[in-house]
Amino acid sequence: MSAHYEAVRVRVSGRVQGVGFRMWTRDEALRLGLTGWVRNEGDGSVAALIAGPDTAVSTMIERFGRGPAGASVSGVETEPTQFEKMPTDFRITG
């Protein structure tokens, strides 16, 4: 049985900047075999694109709801997205 792949844009709000959220996201994503990117946004949120097997994407979305130690997540918004070319790694872009 082959895995289904998906890509999702995510916006995480709350106390998510200044607590290592981007590095934690990268580490968790790599642990789950996901590709994409994560960055801080000007409004204090963190945005990410995560792509990979649907079960790993679902797991990462659940983990976003908790975040790393020191974070206080108040919301996780997701939006499925299409991609022309699957990212090949996971990067902190900003």
PDB file with one MODEL, atoms N, CA, C and O in Angstrom:
MODEL        1
ATOM      1  N   MET A   1       0.844  -1.182   0.000  1.00  0.00           N
ATOM      2  CA  MET A   1       0.000   0.000   0.000  1.00  0.00           C
ATOM      3  C   MET A   1       0.881   1.234   0.000  1.00  0.00           C
ATOM      4  O   MET A   1       1.719   1.382   0.890  1.00  0.00           O
ATOM      5  N   SER A   2       0.723   2.122  -0.964  1.00  0.00           N
ATOM      6  CA  SER A   2       1.565   3.307  -1.053  1.00  0.00           C
ATOM      7  C   SER A   2       0.955   4.453  -0.258  1.00  0.00           C
ATOM      8  O   SER A   2      -0.261   4.543  -0.090  1.00  0.00           O
ATOM      9  N   ALA A   3       1.828   5.321   0.224  1.00  0.00           N
ATOM     10  CA  ALA A   3       1.389   6.477   1.004  1.00  0.00           C
ATOM     11  C   ALA A   3       0.830   7.550   0.083  1.00  0.00           C
ATOM     12  O   ALA A   3       1.272   7.701  -1.056  1.00  0.00           O
ATOM     13  N   HIS A   4      -0.132   8.279   0.582  1.00  0.00           N
ATOM     14  CA  HIS A   4      -0.647   9.441  -0.135  1.00  0.00           C
ATOM     15  C   HIS A   4       0.127  10.653   0.350  1.00  0.00           C
ATOM     16  O   HIS A   4       0.378  10.808   1.545  1.00  0.00           O
ATOM     17  N   TYR A   5       0.497  11.498  -0.577  1.00  0.00           N
ATOM     18  CA  TYR A   5       1.271  12.684  -0.230  1.00  0.00           C
ATOM     19  C   TYR A   5       0.387  13.908  -0.294  1.00  0.00           C
ATOM     20  O   TYR A   5      -0.528  13.994  -1.112  1.00  0.00           O
ATOM     21  N   GLU A   6       0.681  14.873   0.602  1.00  0.00           N
ATOM     22  CA  GLU A   6      -0.063  16.117   0.606  1.00  0.00           C
ATOM     23  C   GLU A   6       0.837  17.250   1.063  1.00  0.00           C
ATOM     24  O   GLU A   6       1.894  17.029   1.654  1.00  0.00           O
ATOM     25  N   ALA A   7       0.402  18.453   0.781  1.00  0.00           N
ATOM     26  CA  ALA A   7       1.096  19.655   1.238  1.00  0.00           C
ATOM     27  C   ALA A   7       0.062  20.567   1.886  1.00  0.00           C
ATOM     28  O   ALA A   7      -1.049  20.729   1.381  1.00  0.00           O
ATOM     29  N   VAL A   8       0.448  21.158   3.013  1.00  0.00           N
ATOM     30  CA  VAL A   8      -0.457  21.995   3.779  1.00  0.00           C
ATOM     31  C   VAL A   8       0.287  23.245   4.228  1.00  0.00           C
ATOM     32  O   VAL A   8       1.422  23.172   4.699  1.00  0.00           O
ATOM     33  N   ARG A   9      -0.372  24.396   4.073  1.00  0.00           N
ATOM     34  CA  ARG A   9       0.141  25.634   4.667  1.00  0.00           C
ATOM     35  C   ARG A   9      -0.455  25.731   6.055  1.00  0.00           C
ATOM     36  O   ARG A   9      -1.633  25.440   6.264  1.00  0.00           O
ATOM     37  N   VAL A  10       0.378  26.147   7.008  1.00  0.00           N
ATOM     38  CA  VAL A  10      -0.035  26.206   8.403  1.00  0.00           C
ATOM     39  C   VAL A  10       0.315  27.573   8.973  1.00  0.00           C
ATOM     40  O   VAL A  10       1.382  28.117   8.687  1.00  0.00           O
ATOM     41  N   ARG A  11      -0.589  28.127   9.783  1.00  0.00           N
ATOM     42  CA  ARG A  11      -0.303  29.347  10.540  1.00  0.00           C
ATOM     43  C   ARG A  11      -0.582  29.039  11.999  1.00  0.00           C
ATOM     44  O   ARG A  11      -1.685  28.629  12.361  1.00  0.00           O
ATOM     45  N   VAL A  12       0.442  29.243  12.842  1.00  0.00           N
ATOM     46  CA  VAL A  12       0.332  28.961  14.269  1.00  0.00           C
ATOM     47  C   VAL A  12       0.384  30.291  15.013  1.00  0.00           C
ATOM     48  O   VAL A  12       1.309  31.081  14.826  1.00  0.00           O
ATOM     49  N   SER A  13      -0.614  30.531  15.855  1.00  0.00           N
ATOM     50  CA  SER A  13      -0.661  31.786  16.606  1.00  0.00           C
ATOM     51  C   SER A  13      -0.531  31.520  18.098  1.00  0.00           C
ATOM     52  O   SER A  13      -0.670  30.388  18.561  1.00  0.00           O
ATOM     53  N   GLY A  14      -0.263  32.582  18.831  1.00  0.00           N
ATOM     54  CA  GLY A  14      -0.042  32.512  20.274  1.00  0.00           C
ATOM     55  C   GLY A  14       1.353  33.012  20.584  1.00  0.00           C
ATOM     56  O   GLY A  14       1.914  33.814  19.837  1.00  0.00           O
ATOM     57  N   ARG A  15       1.915  32.537  21.691  1.00  0.00           N
ATOM     58  CA  ARG A  15       3.297  32.893  22.014  1.00  0.00           C
ATOM     59  C   ARG A  15       4.184  31.862  21.334  1.00  0.00           C
ATOM     60  O   ARG A  15       4.550  30.845  21.924  1.00  0.00           O
ATOM     61  N   VAL A  16       4.524  32.149  20.063  1.00  0.00           N
ATOM     62  CA  VAL A  16       5.250  31.178  19.241  1.00  0.00           C
ATOM     63  C   VAL A  16       6.543  31.749  18.658  1.00  0.00           C
ATOM     64  O   VAL A  16       7.269  31.050  17.951  1.00  0.00           O
ATOM     65  N   GLN A  17       6.825  32.996  18.950  1.00  0.00           N
ATOM     66  CA  GLN A  17       8.104  33.572  18.532  1.00  0.00           C
ATOM     67  C   GLN A  17       8.957  33.810  19.767  1.00  0.00           C
ATOM     68  O   GLN A  17       8.449  34.172  20.828  1.00  0.00           O
ATOM     69  N   GLY A  18      10.260  33.600  19.614  1.00  0.00           N
ATOM     70  CA  GLY A  18      11.179  33.780  20.732  1.00  0.00           C
ATOM     71  C   GLY A  18      11.233  32.583  21.677  1.00  0.00           C
ATOM     72  O   GLY A  18      11.770  32.685  22.779  1.00  0.00           O
ATOM     73  N   VAL A  19      10.677  31.449  21.248  1.00  0.00           N
ATOM     74  CA  VAL A  19      10.654  30.242  22.093  1.00  0.00           C
ATOM     75  C   VAL A  19      11.258  29.034  21.374  1.00  0.00           C
ATOM     76  O   VAL A  19      11.106  27.903  21.835  1.00  0.00           O
ATOM     77  N   GLY A  20      11.936  29.261  20.257  1.00  0.00           N
ATOM     78  CA  GLY A  20      12.556  28.164  19.511  1.00  0.00           C
ATOM     79  C   GLY A  20      11.586  27.391  18.629  1.00  0.00           C
ATOM     80  O   GLY A  20      11.856  26.248  18.259  1.00  0.00           O
ATOM     81  N   PHE A  21      10.456  28.010  18.290  1.00  0.00           N
ATOM     82  CA  PHE A  21       9.423  27.308  17.537  1.00  0.00           C
ATOM     83  C   PHE A  21       9.903  26.878  16.152  1.00  0.00           C
ATOM     84  O   PHE A  21       9.599  25.768  15.716  1.00  0.00           O
ATOM     85  N   ARG A  22      10.647  27.736  15.457  1.00  0.00           N
ATOM     86  CA  ARG A  22      11.100  27.386  14.106  1.00  0.00           C
ATOM     87  C   ARG A  22      12.080  26.217  14.124  1.00  0.00           C
ATOM     88  O   ARG A  22      11.973  25.310  13.299  1.00  0.00           O
ATOM     89  N   MET A  23      13.031  26.230  15.051  1.00  0.00           N
ATOM     90  CA  MET A  23      13.993  25.122  15.129  1.00  0.00           C
ATOM     91  C   MET A  23      13.277  23.835  15.539  1.00  0.00           C
ATOM     92  O   MET A  23      13.565  22.766  15.001  1.00  0.00           O
ATOM     93  N   TRP A  24      12.347  23.935  16.485  1.00  0.00           N
ATOM     94  CA  TRP A  24      11.567  22.771  16.895  1.00  0.00           C
ATOM     95  C   TRP A  24      10.773  22.216  15.709  1.00  0.00           C
ATOM     96  O   TRP A  24      10.715  21.004  15.505  1.00  0.00           O
ATOM     97  N   THR A  25      10.161  23.118  14.928  1.00  0.00           N
ATOM     98  CA  THR A  25       9.394  22.686  13.752  1.00  0.00           C
ATOM     99  C   THR A  25      10.289  21.945  12.777  1.00  0.00           C
ATOM    100  O   THR A  25       9.930  20.871  12.294  1.00  0.00           O
ATOM    101  N   ARG A  26      11.454  22.513  12.483  1.00  0.00           N
ATOM    102  CA  ARG A  26      12.382  21.845  11.563  1.00  0.00           C
ATOM    103  C   ARG A  26      12.763  20.464  12.076  1.00  0.00           C
ATOM    104  O   ARG A  26      12.746  19.490  11.323  1.00  0.00           O
ATOM    105  N   ASP A  27      13.106  20.380  13.355  1.00  0.00           N
ATOM    106  CA  ASP A  27      13.522  19.095  13.924  1.00  0.00           C
ATOM    107  C   ASP A  27      12.392  18.065  13.879  1.00  0.00           C
ATOM    108  O   ASP A  27      12.621  16.911  13.515  1.00  0.00           O
ATOM    109  N   GLU A  28      11.181  18.471  14.243  1.00  0.00           N
ATOM    110  CA  GLU A  28      10.035  17.559  14.218  1.00  0.00           C
ATOM    111  C   GLU A  28       9.716  17.130  12.787  1.00  0.00           C
ATOM    112  O   GLU A  28       9.442  15.958  12.529  1.00  0.00           O
ATOM    113  N   ALA A  29       9.754  18.081  11.867  1.00  0.00           N
ATOM    114  CA  ALA A  29       9.457  17.770  10.466  1.00  0.00           C
ATOM    115  C   ALA A  29      10.467  16.772   9.910  1.00  0.00           C
ATOM    116  O   ALA A  29      10.081  15.821   9.231  1.00  0.00           O
ATOM    117  N   LEU A  30      11.733  16.972  10.182  1.00  0.00           N
ATOM    118  CA  LEU A  30      12.756  16.050   9.700  1.00  0.00           C
ATOM    119  C   LEU A  30      12.575  14.675  10.332  1.00  0.00           C
ATOM    120  O   LEU A  30      12.744  13.658   9.660  1.00  0.00           O
ATOM    121  N   ARG A  31      12.232  14.637  11.616  1.00  0.00           N
ATOM    122  CA  ARG A  31      11.995  13.373  12.311  1.00  0.00           C
ATOM    123  C   ARG A  31      10.853  12.594  11.648  1.00  0.00           C
ATOM    124  O   ARG A  31      10.873  11.365  11.596  1.00  0.00           O
ATOM    125  N   LEU A  32       9.852  13.336  11.139  1.00  0.00           N
ATOM    126  CA  LEU A  32       8.688  12.702  10.511  1.00  0.00           C
ATOM    127  C   LEU A  32       8.872  12.469   9.010  1.00  0.00           C
ATOM    128  O   LEU A  32       7.998  11.889   8.365  1.00  0.00           O
ATOM    129  N   GLY A  33       9.999  12.913   8.449  1.00  0.00           N
ATOM    130  CA  GLY A  33      10.248  12.729   7.028  1.00  0.00           C
ATOM    131  C   GLY A  33       9.518  13.729   6.147  1.00  0.00           C
ATOM    132  O   GLY A  33       9.219  13.442   4.988  1.00  0.00           O
ATOM    133  N   LEU A  34       9.229  14.909   6.698  1.00  0.00           N
ATOM    134  CA  LEU A  34       8.523  15.950   5.943  1.00  0.00           C
ATOM    135  C   LEU A  34       9.509  16.916   5.304  1.00  0.00           C
ATOM    136  O   LEU A  34      10.652  17.042   5.742  1.00  0.00           O
ATOM    137  N   THR A  35       9.048  17.592   4.265  1.00  0.00           N
ATOM    138  CA  THR A  35       9.823  18.653   3.631  1.00  0.00           C
ATOM    139  C   THR A  35       8.999  19.925   3.676  1.00  0.00           C
ATOM    140  O   THR A  35       7.798  19.887   3.943  1.00  0.00           O
ATOM    141  N   GLY A  36       9.651  21.064   3.411  1.00  0.00           N
ATOM    142  CA  GLY A  36       8.944  22.341   3.380  1.00  0.00           C
ATOM    143  C   GLY A  36       9.770  23.449   3.989  1.00  0.00           C
ATOM    144  O   GLY A  36      10.993  23.479   3.846  1.00  0.00           O
ATOM    145  N   TRP A  37       9.092  24.370   4.676  1.00  0.00           N
ATOM    146  CA  TRP A  37       9.768  25.518   5.283  1.00  0.00           C
ATOM    147  C   TRP A  37       8.960  26.045   6.463  1.00  0.00           C
ATOM    148  O   TRP A  37       7.788  25.705   6.628  1.00  0.00           O
ATOM    149  N   VAL A  38       9.598  26.877   7.280  1.00  0.00           N
ATOM    150  CA  VAL A  38       8.940  27.551   8.402  1.00  0.00           C
ATOM    151  C   VAL A  38       9.548  28.937   8.531  1.00  0.00           C
ATOM    152  O   VAL A  38      10.735  29.132   8.270  1.00  0.00           O
ATOM    153  N   ARG A  39       8.718  29.911   8.940  1.00  0.00           N
ATOM    154  CA  ARG A  39       9.220  31.286   9.108  1.00  0.00           C
ATOM    155  C   ARG A  39       8.360  32.044  10.116  1.00  0.00           C
ATOM    156  O   ARG A  39       7.192  31.717  10.324  1.00  0.00           O
ATOM    157  N   ASN A  40       8.958  33.064  10.739  1.00  0.00           N
ATOM    158  CA  ASN A  40       8.217  33.991  11.582  1.00  0.00           C
ATOM    159  C   ASN A  40       7.481  34.979  10.696  1.00  0.00           C
ATOM    160  O   ASN A  40       7.980  35.364   9.639  1.00  0.00           O
ATOM    161  N   GLU A  41       6.303  35.387  11.122  1.00  0.00           N
ATOM    162  CA  GLU A  41       5.519  36.391  10.415  1.00  0.00           C
ATOM    163  C   GLU A  41       5.516  37.682  11.230  1.00  0.00           C
ATOM    164  O   GLU A  41       5.717  37.659  12.444  1.00  0.00           O
ATOM    165  N   GLY A  42       5.288  38.798  10.559  1.00  0.00           N
ATOM    166  CA  GLY A  42       5.290  40.105  11.208  1.00  0.00           C
ATOM    167  C   GLY A  42       4.218  40.280  12.264  1.00  0.00           C
ATOM    168  O   GLY A  42       4.360  41.124  13.149  1.00  0.00           O
ATOM    169  N   ASP A  43       3.154  39.505  12.190  1.00  0.00           N
ATOM    170  CA  ASP A  43       2.061  39.624  13.159  1.00  0.00           C
ATOM    171  C   ASP A  43       2.282  38.786  14.416  1.00  0.00           C
ATOM    172  O   ASP A  43       1.393  38.699  15.262  1.00  0.00           O
ATOM    173  N   GLY A  44       3.460  38.168  14.548  1.00  0.00           N
ATOM    174  CA  GLY A  44       3.768  37.370  15.733  1.00  0.00           C
ATOM    175  C   GLY A  44       3.467  35.890  15.577  1.00  0.00           C
ATOM    176  O   GLY A  44       3.761  35.102  16.476  1.00  0.00           O
ATOM    177  N   SER A  45       2.886  35.501  14.453  1.00  0.00           N
ATOM    178  CA  SER A  45       2.593  34.086  14.221  1.00  0.00           C
ATOM    179  C   SER A  45       3.782  33.416  13.543  1.00  0.00           C
ATOM    180  O   SER A  45       4.766  34.066  13.189  1.00  0.00           O
ATOM    181  N   VAL A  46       3.667  32.108  13.373  1.00  0.00           N
ATOM    182  CA  VAL A  46       4.647  31.324  12.625  1.00  0.00           C
ATOM    183  C   VAL A  46       3.903  30.679  11.466  1.00  0.00           C
ATOM    184  O   VAL A  46       2.835  30.097  11.658  1.00  0.00           O
ATOM    185  N   ALA A  47       4.464  30.779  10.258  1.00  0.00           N
ATOM    186  CA  ALA A  47       3.877  30.159   9.070  1.00  0.00           C
ATOM    187  C   ALA A  47       4.775  29.020   8.623  1.00  0.00           C
ATOM    188  O   ALA A  47       5.994  29.071   8.790  1.00  0.00           O
ATOM    189  N   ALA A  48       4.154  27.982   8.048  1.00  0.00           N
ATOM    190  CA  ALA A  48       4.935  26.844   7.575  1.00  0.00           C
ATOM    191  C   ALA A  48       4.246  26.216   6.379  1.00  0.00           C
ATOM    192  O   ALA A  48       3.033  26.332   6.202  1.00  0.00           O
ATOM    193  N   LEU A  49       5.042  25.551   5.567  1.00  0.00           N
ATOM    194  CA  LEU A  49       4.553  24.658   4.523  1.00  0.00           C
ATOM    195  C   LEU A  49       5.128  23.301   4.863  1.00  0.00           C
ATOM    196  O   LEU A  49       6.345  23.144   4.968  1.00  0.00           O
ATOM    197  N   ILE A  50       4.254  22.315   5.037  1.00  0.00           N
ATOM    198  CA  ILE A  50       4.727  20.968   5.318  1.00  0.00           C
ATOM    199  C   ILE A  50       4.204  20.046   4.235  1.00  0.00           C
ATOM    200  O   ILE A  50       3.038  20.122   3.847  1.00  0.00           O
ATOM    201  N   ALA A  51       5.080  19.169   3.747  1.00  0.00           N
ATOM    202  CA  ALA A  51       4.714  18.270   2.659  1.00  0.00           C
ATOM    203  C   ALA A  51       5.296  16.891   2.933  1.00  0.00           C
ATOM    204  O   ALA A  51       6.412  16.751   3.433  1.00  0.00           O
ATOM    205  N   GLY A  52       4.502  15.876   2.591  1.00  0.00           N
ATOM    206  CA  GLY A  52       4.971  14.508   2.761  1.00  0.00           C
ATOM    207  C   GLY A  52       3.813  13.550   2.881  1.00  0.00           C
ATOM    208  O   GLY A  52       2.690  13.886   2.506  1.00  0.00           O
ATOM    209  N   PRO A  53       4.064  12.357   3.399  1.00  0.00           N
ATOM    210  CA  PRO A  53       2.999  11.372   3.568  1.00  0.00           C
ATOM    211  C   PRO A  53       1.879  11.930   4.445  1.00  0.00           C
ATOM    212  O   PRO A  53       2.141  12.591   5.450  1.00  0.00           O
ATOM    213  N   ASP A  54       0.634  11.661   4.061  1.00  0.00           N
ATOM    214  CA  ASP A  54      -0.498  12.263   4.767  1.00  0.00           C
ATOM    215  C   ASP A  54      -0.510  11.942   6.259  1.00  0.00           C
ATOM    216  O   ASP A  54      -0.913  12.790   7.055  1.00  0.00           O
ATOM    217  N   THR A  55      -0.086  10.763   6.658  1.00  0.00           N
ATOM    218  CA  THR A  55      -0.074  10.433   8.086  1.00  0.00           C
ATOM    219  C   THR A  55       0.947  11.276   8.843  1.00  0.00           C
ATOM    220  O   THR A  55       0.696  11.685   9.976  1.00  0.00           O
ATOM    221  N   ALA A  56       2.095  11.538   8.224  1.00  0.00           N
ATOM    222  CA  ALA A  56       3.122  12.373   8.851  1.00  0.00           C
ATOM    223  C   ALA A  56       2.658  13.821   8.920  1.00  0.00           C
ATOM    224  O   ALA A  56       2.905  14.503   9.914  1.00  0.00           O
ATOM    225  N   VAL A  57       1.984  14.300   7.868  1.00  0.00           N
ATOM    226  CA  VAL A  57       1.441  15.665   7.873  1.00  0.00           C
ATOM    227  C   VAL A  57       0.421  15.811   9.005  1.00  0.00           C
ATOM    228  O   VAL A  57       0.447  16.803   9.734  1.00  0.00           O
ATOM    229  N   SER A  58      -0.466  14.843   9.156  1.00  0.00           N
ATOM    230  CA  SER A  58      -1.465  14.886  10.232  1.00  0.00           C
ATOM    231  C   SER A  58      -0.803  14.905  11.602  1.00  0.00           C
ATOM    232  O   SER A  58      -1.230  15.644  12.490  1.00  0.00           O
ATOM    233  N   THR A  59       0.227  14.105  11.777  1.00  0.00           N
ATOM    234  CA  THR A  59       0.946  14.073  13.047  1.00  0.00           C
ATOM    235  C   THR A  59       1.584  15.420  13.337  1.00  0.00           C
ATOM    236  O   THR A  59       1.529  15.900  14.470  1.00  0.00           O
ATOM    237  N   MET A  60       2.196  16.042  12.319  1.00  0.00           N
ATOM    238  CA  MET A  60       2.841  17.340  12.523  1.00  0.00           C
ATOM    239  C   MET A  60       1.815  18.398  12.888  1.00  0.00           C
ATOM    240  O   MET A  60       2.080  19.242  13.744  1.00  0.00           O
ATOM    241  N   ILE A  61       0.652  18.369  12.256  1.00  0.00           N
ATOM    242  CA  ILE A  61      -0.387  19.347  12.580  1.00  0.00           C
ATOM    243  C   ILE A  61      -0.806  19.199  14.040  1.00  0.00           C
ATOM    244  O   ILE A  61      -1.012  20.200  14.727  1.00  0.00           O
ATOM    245  N   GLU A  62      -0.933  17.971  14.517  1.00  0.00           N
ATOM    246  CA  GLU A  62      -1.248  17.741  15.937  1.00  0.00           C
ATOM    247  C   GLU A  62      -0.152  18.316  16.826  1.00  0.00           C
ATOM    248  O   GLU A  62      -0.440  18.941  17.847  1.00  0.00           O
ATOM    249  N   ARG A  63       1.099  18.106  16.442  1.00  0.00           N
ATOM    250  CA  ARG A  63       2.222  18.609  17.250  1.00  0.00           C
ATOM    251  C   ARG A  63       2.268  20.129  17.268  1.00  0.00           C
ATOM    252  O   ARG A  63       2.657  20.724  18.273  1.00  0.00           O
ATOM    253  N   PHE A  64       1.875  20.763  16.167  1.00  0.00           N
ATOM    254  CA  PHE A  64       1.811  22.231  16.159  1.00  0.00           C
ATOM    255  C   PHE A  64       0.900  22.736  17.271  1.00  0.00           C
ATOM    256  O   PHE A  64       1.142  23.811  17.819  1.00  0.00           O
ATOM    257  N   GLY A  65      -0.132  21.991  17.610  1.00  0.00           N
ATOM    258  CA  GLY A  65      -1.060  22.414  18.661  1.00  0.00           C
ATOM    259  C   GLY A  65      -0.439  22.489  20.038  1.00  0.00           C
ATOM    260  O   GLY A  65      -0.946  23.192  20.912  1.00  0.00           O
ATOM    261  N   ARG A  66       0.656  21.772  20.240  1.00  0.00           N
ATOM    262  CA  ARG A  66       1.376  21.814  21.515  1.00  0.00           C
ATOM    263  C   ARG A  66       2.606  22.710  21.422  1.00  0.00           C
ATOM    264  O   ARG A  66       2.850  23.527  22.310  1.00  0.00           O
ATOM    265  N   GLY A  67       3.375  22.559  20.357  1.00  0.00           N
ATOM    266  CA  GLY A  67       4.604  23.329  20.185  1.00  0.00           C
ATOM    267  C   GLY A  67       5.678  22.908  21.167  1.00  0.00           C
ATOM    268  O   GLY A  67       5.489  21.973  21.945  1.00  0.00           O
ATOM    269  N   PRO A  68       6.811  23.603  21.129  1.00  0.00           N
ATOM    270  CA  PRO A  68       7.922  23.279  22.026  1.00  0.00           C
ATOM    271  C   PRO A  68       7.670  23.830  23.429  1.00  0.00           C
ATOM    272  O   PRO A  68       6.751  24.617  23.653  1.00  0.00           O
ATOM    273  N   ALA A  69       8.502  23.398  24.354  1.00  0.00           N
ATOM    274  CA  ALA A  69       8.447  23.949  25.715  1.00  0.00           C
ATOM    275  C   ALA A  69       8.611  25.465  25.627  1.00  0.00           C
ATOM    276  O   ALA A  69       9.464  25.957  24.889  1.00  0.00           O
ATOM    277  N   GLY A  70       7.812  26.189  26.362  1.00  0.00           N
ATOM    278  CA  GLY A  70       7.884  27.652  26.349  1.00  0.00           C
ATOM    279  C   GLY A  70       6.882  28.302  25.428  1.00  0.00           C
ATOM    280  O   GLY A  70       6.588  29.489  25.571  1.00  0.00           O
ATOM    281  N   ALA A  71       6.355  27.551  24.489  1.00  0.00           N
ATOM    282  CA  ALA A  71       5.344  28.099  23.580  1.00  0.00           C
ATOM    283  C   ALA A  71       3.962  27.987  24.223  1.00  0.00           C
ATOM    284  O   ALA A  71       3.715  27.122  25.063  1.00  0.00           O
ATOM    285  N   SER A  72       3.084  28.871  23.812  1.00  0.00           N
ATOM    286  CA  SER A  72       1.683  28.815  24.229  1.00  0.00           C
ATOM    287  C   SER A  72       0.850  29.008  22.971  1.00  0.00           C
ATOM    288  O   SER A  72       0.590  30.139  22.560  1.00  0.00           O
ATOM    289  N   VAL A  73       0.434  27.914  22.365  1.00  0.00           N
ATOM    290  CA  VAL A  73      -0.275  27.951  21.090  1.00  0.00           C
ATOM    291  C   VAL A  73      -1.753  28.245  21.336  1.00  0.00           C
ATOM    292  O   VAL A  73      -2.411  27.560  22.119  1.00  0.00           O
ATOM    293  N   SER A  74      -2.263  29.273  20.658  1.00  0.00           N
ATOM    294  CA  SER A  74      -3.683  29.603  20.797  1.00  0.00           C
ATOM    295  C   SER A  74      -4.482  29.208  19.560  1.00  0.00           C
ATOM    296  O   SER A  74      -5.711  29.159  19.610  1.00  0.00           O
ATOM    297  N   GLY A  75      -3.798  28.926  18.449  1.00  0.00           N
ATOM    298  CA  GLY A  75      -4.518  28.534  17.256  1.00  0.00           C
ATOM    299  C   GLY A  75      -3.614  27.929  16.200  1.00  0.00           C
ATOM    300  O   GLY A  75      -2.449  28.302  16.065  1.00  0.00           O
ATOM    301  N   VAL A  76      -4.177  26.984  15.450  1.00  0.00           N
ATOM    302  CA  VAL A  76      -3.476  26.363  14.322  1.00  0.00           C
ATOM    303  C   VAL A  76      -4.449  26.349  13.155  1.00  0.00           C
ATOM    304  O   VAL A  76      -5.463  25.652  13.194  1.00  0.00           O
ATOM    305  N   GLU A  77      -4.141  27.117  12.118  1.00  0.00           N
ATOM    306  CA  GLU A  77      -4.964  27.153  10.915  1.00  0.00           C
ATOM    307  C   GLU A  77      -4.238  26.398   9.809  1.00  0.00           C
ATOM    308  O   GLU A  77      -3.032  26.562   9.625  1.00  0.00           O
ATOM    309  N   THR A  78      -4.970  25.577   9.079  1.00  0.00           N
ATOM    310  CA  THR A  78      -4.361  24.819   7.991  1.00  0.00           C
ATOM    311  C   THR A  78      -5.121  25.060   6.703  1.00  0.00           C
ATOM    312  O   THR A  78      -6.327  25.310   6.707  1.00  0.00           O
ATOM    313  N   GLU A  79      -4.395  24.982   5.607  1.00  0.00           N
ATOM    314  CA  GLU A  79      -4.986  25.134   4.281  1.00  0.00           C
ATOM    315  C   GLU A  79      -4.245  24.213   3.314  1.00  0.00           C
ATOM    316  O   GLU A  79      -3.053  24.401   3.071  1.00  0.00           O
ATOM    317  N   PRO A  80      -4.941  23.224   2.765  1.00  0.00           N
ATOM    318  CA  PRO A  80      -4.286  22.370   1.765  1.00  0.00           C
ATOM    319  C   PRO A  80      -3.779  23.231   0.611  1.00  0.00           C
ATOM    320  O   PRO A  80      -4.410  24.222   0.244  1.00  0.00           O
ATOM    321  N   THR A  81      -2.656  22.854   0.052  1.00  0.00           N
ATOM    322  CA  THR A  81      -2.089  23.628  -1.047  1.00  0.00           C
ATOM    323  C   THR A  81      -1.571  22.687  -2.123  1.00  0.00           C
ATOM    324  O   THR A  81      -1.243  21.532  -1.850  1.00  0.00           O
ATOM    325  N   GLN A  82      -1.504  23.181  -3.318  1.00  0.00           N
ATOM    326  CA  GLN A  82      -0.939  22.440  -4.440  1.00  0.00           C
ATOM    327  C   GLN A  82       0.511  22.872  -4.612  1.00  0.00           C
ATOM    328  O   GLN A  82       0.878  23.992  -4.254  1.00  0.00           O
ATOM    329  N   PHE A  83       1.310  22.008  -5.144  1.00  0.00           N
ATOM    330  CA  PHE A  83       2.708  22.353  -5.393  1.00  0.00           C
ATOM    331  C   PHE A  83       3.117  21.766  -6.731  1.00  0.00           C
ATOM    332  O   PHE A  83       2.725  20.659  -7.101  1.00  0.00           O
ATOM    333  N   GLU A  84       3.919  22.547  -7.445  1.00  0.00           N
ATOM    334  CA  GLU A  84       4.426  22.062  -8.731  1.00  0.00           C
ATOM    335  C   GLU A  84       5.590  21.106  -8.528  1.00  0.00           C
ATOM    336  O   GLU A  84       5.726  20.108  -9.236  1.00  0.00           O
ATOM    337  N   LYS A  85       6.421  21.427  -7.557  1.00  0.00           N
ATOM    338  CA  LYS A  85       7.610  20.622  -7.292  1.00  0.00           C
ATOM    339  C   LYS A  85       7.708  20.404  -5.786  1.00  0.00           C
ATOM    340  O   LYS A  85       7.761  21.364  -5.017  1.00  0.00           O
ATOM    341  N   MET A  86       7.730  19.149  -5.372  1.00  0.00           N
ATOM    342  CA  MET A  86       7.829  18.808  -3.955  1.00  0.00           C
ATOM    343  C   MET A  86       9.146  19.338  -3.404  1.00  0.00           C
ATOM    344  O   MET A  86      10.198  19.101  -3.997  1.00  0.00           O
ATOM    345  N   PRO A  87       9.108  20.064  -2.260  1.00  0.00           N
ATOM    346  CA  PRO A  87      10.368  20.500  -1.642  1.00  0.00           C
ATOM    347  C   PRO A  87      11.226  19.279  -1.341  1.00  0.00           C
ATOM    348  O   PRO A  87      10.703  18.197  -1.077  1.00  0.00           O
ATOM    349  N   THR A  88      12.542  19.453  -1.381  1.00  0.00           N
ATOM    350  CA  THR A  88      13.444  18.334  -1.166  1.00  0.00           C
ATOM    351  C   THR A  88      14.065  18.329   0.226  1.00  0.00           C
ATOM    352  O   THR A  88      14.736  17.366   0.597  1.00  0.00           O
ATOM    353  N   ASP A  89      13.854  19.384   0.996  1.00  0.00           N
ATOM    354  CA  ASP A  89      14.396  19.455   2.348  1.00  0.00           C
ATOM    355  C   ASP A  89      13.458  20.283   3.217  1.00  0.00           C
ATOM    356  O   ASP A  89      12.372  20.654   2.772  1.00  0.00           O
ATOM    357  N   PHE A  90      13.859  20.574   4.437  1.00  0.00           N
ATOM    358  CA  PHE A  90      13.064  21.429   5.315  1.00  0.00           C
ATOM    359  C   PHE A  90      13.944  22.564   5.777  1.00  0.00           C
ATOM    360  O   PHE A  90      15.024  22.336   6.321  1.00  0.00           O
ATOM    361  N   ARG A  91      13.485  23.804   5.563  1.00  0.00           N
ATOM    362  CA  ARG A  91      14.308  24.984   5.842  1.00  0.00           C
ATOM    363  C   ARG A  91      13.600  25.976   6.748  1.00  0.00           C
ATOM    364  O   ARG A  91      12.375  26.094   6.747  1.00  0.00           O
ATOM    365  N   ILE A  92      14.406  26.678   7.513  1.00  0.00           N
ATOM    366  CA  ILE A  92      13.935  27.867   8.226  1.00  0.00           C
ATOM    367  C   ILE A  92      14.212  29.024   7.281  1.00  0.00           C
ATOM    368  O   ILE A  92      15.368  29.299   6.959  1.00  0.00           O
ATOM    369  N   THR A  93      13.161  29.706   6.832  1.00  0.00           N
ATOM    370  CA  THR A  93      13.350  30.727   5.801  1.00  0.00           C
ATOM    371  C   THR A  93      13.244  32.160   6.327  1.00  0.00           C
ATOM    372  O   THR A  93      13.497  33.101   5.574  1.00  0.00           O
ATOM    373  N   GLY A  94      12.891  32.345   7.553  1.00  0.00           N
ATOM    374  CA  GLY A  94      12.783  33.708   8.071  1.00  0.00           C
ATOM    375  C   GLY A  94      12.292  33.736   9.472  1.00  0.00           C
ATOM    376  O   GLY A  94      12.145  34.811  10.054  1.00  0.00           O
TER     377      GLY A  94
ENDMDL
END
